[in-house]
Amino acid sequence: MQPIIDIINELSKNYIDDYLATHPAIGPIIDRGDPPAFD
């Protein structure tokens, strides 16, 4: 059985990935695979 902290980390990582993928400004960057431009 996983330690509870690992489970929380995994869930939060998945949640963050989903949030970023659906974020209107960030999602297209991830979909294209381009790094965000921070000049």
N, CA, C and O atoms as a Tinker XYZ file with bonds, in Angstrom:
   156  protein
     1  N      0.842000   -1.194000    0.000000    73     2
     2  CA     0.000000    0.000000    0.000000    64     1     3
     3  C      0.880000    1.247000    0.000000    63     2     4     5
     4  O      1.884000    1.323000    0.708000    81     3
     5  N      0.475000    2.222000   -0.814000    73     3     6
     6  CA     1.252000    3.453000   -0.903000    64     5     7
     7  C      1.070000    4.294000    0.353000    63     6     8     9
     8  O     -0.007000    4.309000    0.949000    81     7
     9  N      2.114000    4.983000    0.745000    73     7    10
    10  CA     1.930000    5.991000    1.795000    64     9    11
    11  C      0.929000    7.039000    1.328000    63    10    12    13
    12  O      0.867000    7.356000    0.140000    81    11
    13  N      0.156000    7.570000    2.247000    73    11    14
    14  CA    -0.908000    8.507000    1.880000    64    13    15
    15  C     -0.354000    9.736000    1.181000    63    14    16    17
    16  O     -1.021000   10.306000    0.317000    81    15
    17  N      0.855000   10.156000    1.537000    73    15    18
    18  CA     1.420000   11.354000    0.907000    64    17    19
    19  C      1.674000   11.107000   -0.566000    63    18    20    21
    20  O      1.492000   12.008000   -1.385000    81    19
    21  N      2.092000    9.897000   -0.916000    73    19    22
    22  CA     2.312000    9.573000   -2.327000    64    21    23
    23  C      0.999000    9.627000   -3.095000    63    22    24    25
    24  O      0.952000   10.108000   -4.228000    81    23
    25  N     -0.059000    9.135000   -2.478000    73    23    26
    26  CA    -1.366000    9.156000   -3.129000    64    25    27
    27  C     -1.807000   10.598000   -3.347000    63    26    28    29
    28  O     -2.308000   10.945000   -4.416000    81    27
    29  N     -1.622000   11.428000   -2.338000    73    27    30
    30  CA    -2.006000   12.841000   -2.466000    64    29    31
    31  C     -1.169000   13.517000   -3.547000    63    30    32    33
    32  O     -1.696000   14.284000   -4.354000    81    31
    33  N      0.114000   13.240000   -3.566000    73    31    34
    34  CA     0.978000   13.835000   -4.591000    64    33    35
    35  C      0.528000   13.422000   -5.987000    63    34    36    37
    36  O      0.487000   14.253000   -6.894000    81    35
    37  N      0.194000   12.166000   -6.165000    73    35    38
    38  CA    -0.225000   11.667000   -7.466000    64    37    39
    39  C     -1.533000   12.320000   -7.893000    63    38    40    41
    40  O     -1.684000   12.734000   -9.043000    81    39
    41  N     -2.481000   12.412000   -6.955000    73    39    42
    42  CA    -3.765000   13.027000   -7.272000    64    41    43
    43  C     -3.588000   14.499000   -7.617000    63    42    44    45
    44  O     -4.175000   14.985000   -8.584000    81    43
    45  N     -2.782000   15.212000   -6.833000    73    43    46
    46  CA    -2.614000   16.641000   -7.089000    64    45    47
    47  C     -1.879000   16.868000   -8.405000    63    46    48    49
    48  O     -2.167000   17.830000   -9.118000    81    47
    49  N     -0.923000   15.982000   -8.735000    73    47    50
    50  CA    -0.206000   16.120000  -10.002000    64    49    51
    51  C     -1.172000   15.938000  -11.167000    63    50    52    53
    52  O     -1.134000   16.692000  -12.139000    81    51
    53  N     -2.040000   14.932000  -11.062000    73    51    54
    54  CA    -3.020000   14.705000  -12.117000    64    53    55
    55  C     -3.988000   15.880000  -12.218000    63    54    56    57
    56  O     -4.364000   16.295000  -13.314000    81    55
    57  N     -4.387000   16.408000  -11.066000    73    55    58
    58  CA    -5.315000   17.541000  -11.065000    64    57    59
    59  C     -4.678000   18.761000  -11.718000    63    58    60    61
    60  O     -5.312000   19.460000  -12.509000    81    59
    61  N     -3.421000   19.005000  -11.378000    73    59    62
    62  CA    -2.718000   20.152000  -11.956000    64    61    63
    63  C     -2.552000   19.962000  -13.460000    63    62    64    65
    64  O     -2.754000   20.902000  -14.229000    81    63
    65  N     -2.185000   18.755000  -13.886000    73    63    66
    66  CA    -2.040000   18.494000  -15.318000    64    65    67
    67  C     -3.356000   18.746000  -16.047000    63    66    68    69
    68  O     -3.372000   19.352000  -17.118000    81    67
    69  N     -4.467000   18.274000  -15.459000    73    67    70
    70  CA    -5.775000   18.484000  -16.085000    64    69    71
    71  C     -6.112000   19.964000  -16.130000    63    70    72    73
    72  O     -6.632000   20.458000  -17.131000    81    71
    73  N     -5.817000   20.670000  -15.049000    73    71    74
    74  CA    -6.115000   22.097000  -14.996000    64    73    75
    75  C     -5.325000   22.855000  -16.057000    63    74    76    77
    76  O     -5.875000   23.692000  -16.773000    81    75
    77  N     -4.041000   22.558000  -16.152000    73    75    78
    78  CA    -3.215000   23.259000  -17.122000    64    77    79
    79  C     -3.630000   22.917000  -18.547000    63    78    80    81
    80  O     -3.625000   23.783000  -19.422000    81    79
    81  N     -3.987000   21.665000  -18.781000    73    79    82
    82  CA    -4.367000   21.243000  -20.128000    64    81    83
    83  C     -5.654000   21.921000  -20.581000    63    82    84    85
    84  O     -5.856000   22.134000  -21.777000    81    83
    85  N     -6.529000   22.262000  -19.627000    73    83    86
    86  CA    -7.798000   22.880000  -19.993000    64    85    87
    87  C     -7.753000   24.397000  -19.831000    63    86    88    89
    88  O     -8.720000   25.083000  -20.163000    81    87
    89  N     -6.649000   24.923000  -19.327000    73    87    90
    90  CA    -6.529000   26.374000  -19.156000    64    89    91
    91  C     -6.415000   27.027000  -20.539000    63    90    92    93
    92  O     -5.596000   26.596000  -21.350000    81    91
    93  N     -7.209000   28.041000  -20.817000    73    91    94
    94  CA    -7.232000   28.609000  -22.176000    64    93    95
    95  C     -5.893000   29.172000  -22.637000    63    94    96    97
    96  O     -5.585000   29.141000  -23.828000    81    95
    97  N     -5.097000   29.684000  -21.703000    73    95    98
    98  CA    -3.814000   30.260000  -22.100000    64    97    99
    99  C     -2.706000   29.216000  -22.133000    63    98   100   101
   100  O     -1.779000   29.314000  -22.937000    81    99
   101  N     -2.801000   28.213000  -21.259000    73    99   102
   102  CA    -1.700000   27.260000  -21.098000    64   101   103
   103  C     -1.941000   25.996000  -21.920000    63   102   104   105
   104  O     -0.994000   25.397000  -22.431000    81   103
   105  N     -3.196000   25.591000  -22.047000    73   103   106
   106  CA    -3.525000   24.368000  -22.766000    64   105   107
   107  C     -2.921000   24.290000  -24.163000    63   106   108   109
   108  O     -2.298000   23.285000  -24.505000    81   107
   109  N     -3.093000   25.341000  -24.986000    73   107   110
   110  CA    -2.530000   25.285000  -26.345000    64   109   111
   111  C     -1.017000   25.121000  -26.358000    63   110   112   113
   112  O     -0.467000   24.498000  -27.266000    81   111
   113  N     -0.344000   25.676000  -25.358000    73   111   114
   114  CA     1.116000   25.538000  -25.284000    64   113   115
   115  C      1.470000   24.070000  -25.060000    63   114   116   117
   116  O      2.371000   23.535000  -25.706000    81   115
   117  N      0.753000   23.425000  -24.142000    73   115   118
   118  CA     1.019000   22.021000  -23.844000    64   117   119
   119  C      0.673000   21.157000  -25.053000    63   118   120   121
   120  O      1.402000   20.223000  -25.388000    81   119
   121  N     -0.457000   21.479000  -25.711000    73   119   122
   122  CA    -0.883000   20.682000  -26.861000    64   121   123
   123  C      0.148000   20.754000  -27.986000    63   122   124   125
   124  O      0.420000   19.751000  -28.645000    81   123
   125  N      0.718000   21.934000  -28.205000    73   123   126
   126  CA     1.726000   22.082000  -29.257000    64   125   127
   127  C      3.051000   21.466000  -28.851000    63   126   128   129
   128  O      3.857000   21.096000  -29.704000    81   127
   129  N      3.276000   21.356000  -27.552000    73   127   130
   130  CA     4.537000   20.820000  -27.078000    64   129   131
   131  C      5.634000   21.865000  -27.055000    63   130   132   133
   132  O      6.799000   21.536000  -26.830000    81   131
   133  N      5.275000   23.136000  -27.288000    73   131   134
   134  CA     6.282000   24.186000  -27.258000    64   133   135
   135  C      6.478000   24.664000  -25.830000    63   134   136   137
   136  O      5.516000   24.721000  -25.064000    81   135
   137  N      7.693000   25.005000  -25.457000    73   135   138
   138  CA     7.888000   25.604000  -24.143000    64   137   139
   139  C      7.269000   26.991000  -24.120000    63   138   140   141
   140  O      7.301000   27.691000  -25.133000    81   139
   141  N      6.710000   27.405000  -22.995000    73   139   142
   142  CA     6.184000   28.761000  -22.913000    64   141   143
   143  C      7.309000   29.781000  -23.058000    63   142   144   145
   144  O      8.426000   29.562000  -22.588000    81   143
   145  N      7.001000   30.887000  -23.710000    73   143   146
   146  CA     8.032000   31.890000  -23.969000    64   145   147
   147  C      8.092000   32.890000  -22.822000    63   146   148   149
   148  O      7.174000   33.689000  -22.633000    81   147
   149  N      9.159000   32.840000  -22.074000    73   147   150
   150  CA     9.387000   33.815000  -21.012000    64   149   151
   151  C     10.636000   34.601000  -21.382000    63   150   152   153
   152  O     11.735000   34.292000  -20.922000    81   151
   153  N     10.459000   35.607000  -22.206000    73   151   154
   154  CA    11.618000   36.380000  -22.652000    64   153   155
   155  C     11.890000   37.524000  -21.709000    63   154   156
   156  O     12.831000   38.289000  -21.921000    81   155
